[in-house]
C-alpha cells in the first residue's frame, strides 16, 4: 500500500457500513479520502475512530450519487481541490423489501436502479475524465458488487420473493465492470477495475426496516471484511489486475468437527 500514500481516494456511500470501513482503512493507509454521502455529517463522525497518528486525511462531501447535479458538483470540487485522483470505490447502494410485481412501488424500484447502477456509472465517468485529463497512471476503480450480481438465488418455498430489481442492478455492475476493463485498456491509461462481490454483510441495509427479521440467524460478513478485500486489491503489484473477488460468510458453528474428523479415519 505504500505507493498509495498521499494519493486521493473517493468513496461513495461513506456514511456507514462498508463505505465507512473502507474510508477509515484507507486513511490509516495514508491516503487522502473524500467520502461522498447524503449524510455527510456521519462521515465527519468517523474522525473519532481514526487514530491520531494516521498518515492520511478524511474529507466529507454531501452527494447523492443518484442525482447527476450532485455528482457533477462533487467532482468539480474534488478536481479543484486536489487535481488528479487515483482510487474510486463505488460503494453506495440501496435495496428495498418489496416484490417486482407489487403495485405502487415504482419510485422505489427506479431508485434502486438509479443508485446502484446509474450512480456507479455517473461517478466512474467523472472519475475517468479527471484521470484522463491529468494522465494519471495506475488509477483503480473498485465496484462493490454482490453475489446477487452473478446469480439470483431461489427463494424458500412459500416465501414471497423480495429480490425485485436489486439483482438486475448488480448484474449490471458485473457487466459494467467488464466493459470498463475493455475501455480502460483501449485508452491505454493503465487504469484497473475490480468487482468485489460480498455475500450478506451486516449493515444498515440488512438490519433495519424489517430486514433484520428476514436475515435473522443468517451467517453474515462484517463491513471490515470487505474493506480488507479492498486493501488486498489495492496492494497487489502494478502488473496484477484482480478483476473479481467473491467473499462469502463461513459459519464454523454449523460444522460438525468430530464428524468431519471421523469421516477421514
Secondary structure, DSSP 8 states (H G I E B T S, - for coil): -GGGTT-EEEEESTTSHHHHHHHHHHHHTT-EEEEEESSHHHHHGGGGGS-TT-SSEEEEEE--TTSHHHHHHHHHHHHHHHSS--EEEE------S--TT-TT-HHHHHHHHIIIIIIHHHHHHHHHHHHHHTT-SS-EEEEE--GGGT------TTS----TTHHHHHHHHHHHHHHHHHHHHHHTS--EEEEEEES-B-SHHHHSTTHHHHSTT---B-HHHHHHHHHHHHHS-TT----EEEE----GGG--HHHHHHHH-
